[in-house]
Amino acid sequence: MNLLKVSTIIATLLFSINLYASTKNTSKSSGSNQTTQASKKVEGLSEQDKKFIELREVARKNDLLKASQLANQLTDYEIADYVEYFKIKPRLYDGSGKSNATTDADFEVNNFLKKYKGSGLADRMRNDWLLVLGKRKDWSHFDIEYSQFALDDDTQVKCYSMMSKLAKGELPKSVGTQAKATLLDPRYFGDACPELVSQLYARGGLSKQEAQSISRSATEMNFDSLGQKMGVDDPIAGIVRKARSNPNLTMKTFEENDWKHNAEYKGMAWGVIGQFLAKKLDPTAIDAYRKQHALGHSELLSPESNEWKVRTALREKDWRLVKESVETMPEAVRNRDPAWTYWYGKALKELGDERANEQFEKLSSQFNFYGQLSLEELGRLIQVPPKTVVTDADMKAINKSIPAFNKAAKLYDMNLRTEGNREWNWELRGMSDKELLAAAEYGKKINMLDRTVNSSDRTKQEHNFSLRYPTPYVDKLNPITKQIQLDINWVYGLIRQESRFVIAARSHVGASGLMQVMPTTGQFVAKKIGMSDYTPEKLSELQTNLVLGSNYLNMVLNDLDGSWGLASAAYNAGPGRPKQWRQTLTKPVSMEIFAETIPFTETRTYVKNVLSNAVYYEILSTGKPQSLKAKLGTVNPSQVVNSNLP
């Protein structure tokens, strides 16, 4: 179970987002939001395997000397491409993890790219190399390599590609349009994107207000120096910094003082204040956002401020403000999350606008929380699509990928899930639906159910939901859930989100096993149910993990009035949090609105996924259509906050 550390909780309440910079913008793959490397195991690993793991760790730290020494001791290792990659990589970055423009590794990199052409690892190396070439401003070689960058999933690389376009004479306005659609998350800006913003502003590709908006989004996330690098003064920056720490005082001060700026900047200030009040679920957030809305220019709000504006209006059931807030969102922000299409449709429906069903139809074929809700808004129950059976011929079609899948399995055996996922996912690119299902079946065959889920999740027209939503260990789980009268479909929905059925999964905060139970939680539950032989090490045992996780889930369910939504939030963020969030309500709200306005990004996503999963599990187990809305129910205000649960 993923209980967040106190410091993380406080930070998330303030910013609702992880406050760290990253040089790589990777897509979110299947699995728990918190599950990382599996717990370290050495049983069955050879001395070379252990040395390889050590090489990987020193390469991550860009320790060139140690990486070279270890790589030279692994000349005959079976995963030779990774040995070479980990040997070269430290030459491409400096000690702080930034790209090293002065490196002389050109020959080694080019040789690697030719030797392993077409592989996922070559694409990863090309990503690293593009960051070096971009920092050098070597646009001729950058463009050649960028044209071969298959994944193209790094925001910094995209920014360098736009700088290359400017250097070649492309119209700044055209590049600026692309930049506005790309620069949505400052966590991934690195050094390249602030430089791009500065260039575009200087050349007229971005207006002063647009450049300020991008800079402000970084300041809102506590990346002050990043915002300053963009070369444009933002008169709102001081208010942002104050609102980050004390939005209530900032609002009071702002109301009392006659701020000497135009209506546009006043509107931006109200939007910032509204965002940070909203993340505290403060009822005055709506007042700030209504003042901002009246002043206009919502398109210049940061993505966070725009999204929290909608959430705040939802809490108040101000459907007109919901509608107009979605309409004034930048298109890139509106389209990056199906939530805004759904809530726009919901607002239209509440306002009596017959165009509502058009929005629900857009989502009705999606197999997710909003697709399910949209089906019900259209008067249809949720079902699973017909099952596509994989034939022997389909299995033969993926034979060429089996070596890569087995290589991924080897990496998984060493708990190197990042590398294993890269190898597996690379092979899935371009596969037909039947080939994806065959890959899912192969994952099941070699007992890698997270890869089974990941592969089957990608199909577009032909599906097999028994692969998307597997039910392993049912002989062990069923007696446990029956004994405490806990719905097994909900438990499976939670396990699918927590660990993707990786028994050895271990989160960065120490949660273990299928149900990601924290040691302190395990100890508490063991005492409550009379498990006298409990030790933290036993959390890695399947039976113990299922017993403790299921019992704890049942405890939080009973503590929260039998609400699956509240209990799912409690399982992820701790039982005190949903009680505090519930205490801020001034009127009953539907669970779908409550879930949408959870201040923690991780928990917000977690609750939606768990409940969506549970619905599909129930359909598969009963053979009957189901209703998500019936499981969501309504959340009523409550004054009770204290909890005796960990």
Secondary structure, 3 states (H helix, E strand, C coil): CCCCCHHHHHHHHHHCCCCCCCCCCCCCCCCCCCEEEECCCCCCCCHHHHHHHHHHHHHHCCCHHHHHHHHHCCCCCCCHHHHHHHHHHHHCECCCCCECCCCCCHHHHHHHHHHCCCCHHHHHHHHHHHHHHHHHCCHHHHHHHHCCCCCCCCHHHHHHHHHHHHHCCCCHHHHHHHHHHHCCCHHHCCCHHHHHHHHHHHHCCCCHHHHHHHHHHHHHCCCHHHHHCCCCCCCCHHHHHHHHHCHHHHHHHHHHCCCCCCHHHHHHHHHHHHHHHHCCCCCCHHHHHHHHHHHCCHHHCCHHHHHHHHHHHHHHCCHHHHHHHHHCCCHHHHHCCHHHHHHHHHHHHHCCCCCHHHHHHHHCCCCCHHHHHHHHHCCCCECCCCECCCCHHHHHHCHHHHHHHHHHHHHHHCCCHHHHHHHHHHHHCCCCHHHHHHHHHHHHHCCCHHHHHHHHCCCCCCECHHHHCCCCCHHHHHHHHHHCCCCHHHHHHHHHHHCCCCCCEEECCCCECCCCECHHHHHHHHHHHCCCCCCHHHHHCHHHHHHHHHHHHHHHHHHCCCCHHHHHHHHHHCCHHHHHHHHCCCCCEEHHHHHHCCCCHHHHHHHHHHHHHHHHHHHHHHCCCECHHHHHCEECCCCCCCCCCC
